[in-house]
Amino acid sequence: MKRIPLLSTLLLSLAAGAALAQAPATGPLLIENARVAVIGDSITEQKLYSKYIECYLLACTGRQDIRVFQFGWSGERADGFANRLANDLAVFQPTVATTCYGMNDGSYQPYNDAIGSAYEANMRRVIAGLKAAGVQRVVVGSPGGVDPDFFTRPTLEGAVYNDNLAHLRDIAKKLAGENGLAFANVHDTMMEALPKAKAALGKGYAPFGGDGFHPAPAGQLLMAMAFLKGLGLDGNIGTVTVDLAAGGAATASDGHRVLGATGGAVELESTRWPFCFDASPSDAGSTRSILPHCTFNQDLNRLTLVVKGLTAAKAKVSWGGETKEYTREQLEAGINLAADYTATPFDGAFKGLIDAVGAKQAYETLAIKNLVTHFRGFADEAKADPEFGAALDTLKRKIGEKHARLDEAARAKVVPVKHTIRVEPLP
């Protein structure tokens, strides 16, 4: 597959301005060789939901042509990104973008028409700027929400600010519809899960973070869920079918290869992974803790085992060091291994990937905030002084070369994983 140049070559074309315009978005957002820009404020710069999105796109889709770049900026409002958009995006030339603004745009006060009007005007600038930069496929994200138990402002209750953010959600949805763009309902995804999680885990459970609005990993997984659904992912990781009436013969869908199958034991090699989670079922610092209170596994993480020809009423299924019992009807309908098993054969590989993606995204923040966004200020000097211009080009190239190494190191973590599923009828 032909590789698309990364930051190393794109930085050198920064002064050329926006990427070439493309045809309007139709059909799937994640087109061939999609380049996804994840854009937002400090919540994006936390590099959690952006990291989950990138890991999902690299490991769970079965595709090797997608690349991701994180553009989060602490404290930013929509107008701030509109101002830096053309300059900063030129280093990546995305074909797809996700945006998440509104938390700061709400100004941490009750909603009023001036707040709504400013947010709408600035988001219109963002959308127009993205289109001018050739990014026709955009997922317009709403702001998230705040946790009233932890969002403590002397003159502003969490419920009041959530009302403000809900108004901004409606504006984001309206703008997406008017412009024929996808919409990610981050606000409702988070706010629907919050009371369910609190009811189960108590008021001290803080998925939206200790300050109530910078989400912990649990809340960031909800954000990733909203954006992945906005990107049109169908959540089908794969299906393995075992026919006990045929001696345990097995088949598998794309991304999974049957190495051997006999008597209910199936050896597989998978290049398409399920999304994996942290261990704790109750700590907001663990992505697993929010799973019972949202539909991430149902919507986005289905690795299905179907068992045919079982004559017994039940069978036990062993996978990843765990064994569980299922009825014949459950197995015939299909069980979701990714949802049912807390330890999977993919956990170690996934941890290596998420760490490598985290290192790459950390460098992206460093490069954008400390260097790239300032290059525009030297454009005239670089033209007037060839020696200065050459030195600047060398700096750009060196930054890009390191970014390319980090990108390849992350992609190299997505390797085939061998694992075994064992189905044993119970007497």
Stockholm file with secondary structure:
# STOCKHOLM 1.0

chainA/1-427         MKRIPLLSTLLLSLAAGAALAQAPATGPLLIENARVAVIGDSITEQKLYSKYIECYLLACTGRQDIRVFQFGWSGERADGFANRLANDLAVFQPTVATTCYGMNDGSYQPYNDAIGSAYEANMRRVIAGLKAAGVQRVVVGSPGGVDPDFFTRPTLEGAVYNDNLAHLRDIAKKLAGENGLAFANVHDTMMEALPKAKAALGKGYAPFGGDGFHPAPAGQLLMAMAFLKGLGLDGNIGTVTVDLAAGGAATASDGHRVLGATGGAVELESTRWPFCFDASPSDAGSTRSILPHCTFNQDLNRLTLVVKGLTAAKAKVSWGGETKEYTREQLEAGINLAADYTATPFDGAFKGLIDAVGAKQAYETLAIKNLVTHFRGFADEAKADPEFGAALDTLKRKIGEKHARLDEAARAKVVPVKHTIRVEPLP
#=GR chainA/1-427 SS CCCCCCHHHHGGGGGGCSCCCCCCCCSCSSCTTCEEEEEESHHHHTCSHHHHHHHIIIIISCCSSCEEEECCCTTCCHHHHHHHHHHHHTTTCCSEEEEECCTTTTTTSCCCHHHHHHHHHHHHHHHHHHHHTTCCEEEEECCCCCCTTTCCBTTBCHHHHHHHHHHHHHHHHHHHHHTTCEEECHHHHHHHHHHHHHHHHCTTCCTTCTTSSSCCHHHHHHHHHHHHHHTTCCCEEEEEEEEGGGTTEEEECTTEEEEEEETTEEEEEESSCCCCCCSCSSCTTSGGGGGGGSCHHHHHCEEEEEEECCCSSEEEEEETTEEEEEEHHHHHHCEEHHHHCSSCTTHHHHHHHHHHHHHHHHHHHHHIIIIIHHHGGGHHHHHHCHHHHHHHHHHHHHHHHHHHHHHHHHHTTCCCEEEEEEEEECC
#=GC SS_cons         CCCCCCHHHHGGGGGGCSCCCCCCCCSCSSCTTCEEEEEESHHHHTCSHHHHHHHIIIIISCCSSCEEEECCCTTCCHHHHHHHHHHHHTTTCCSEEEEECCTTTTTTSCCCHHHHHHHHHHHHHHHHHHHHTTCCEEEEECCCCCCTTTCCBTTBCHHHHHHHHHHHHHHHHHHHHHTTCEEECHHHHHHHHHHHHHHHHCTTCCTTCTTSSSCCHHHHHHHHHHHHHHTTCCCEEEEEEEEGGGTTEEEECTTEEEEEEETTEEEEEESSCCCCCCSCSSCTTSGGGGGGGSCHHHHHCEEEEEEECCCSSEEEEEETTEEEEEEHHHHHHCEEHHHHCSSCTTHHHHHHHHHHHHHHHHHHHHHIIIIIHHHGGGHHHHHHCHHHHHHHHHHHHHHHHHHHHHHHHHHTTCCCEEEEEEEEECC
//
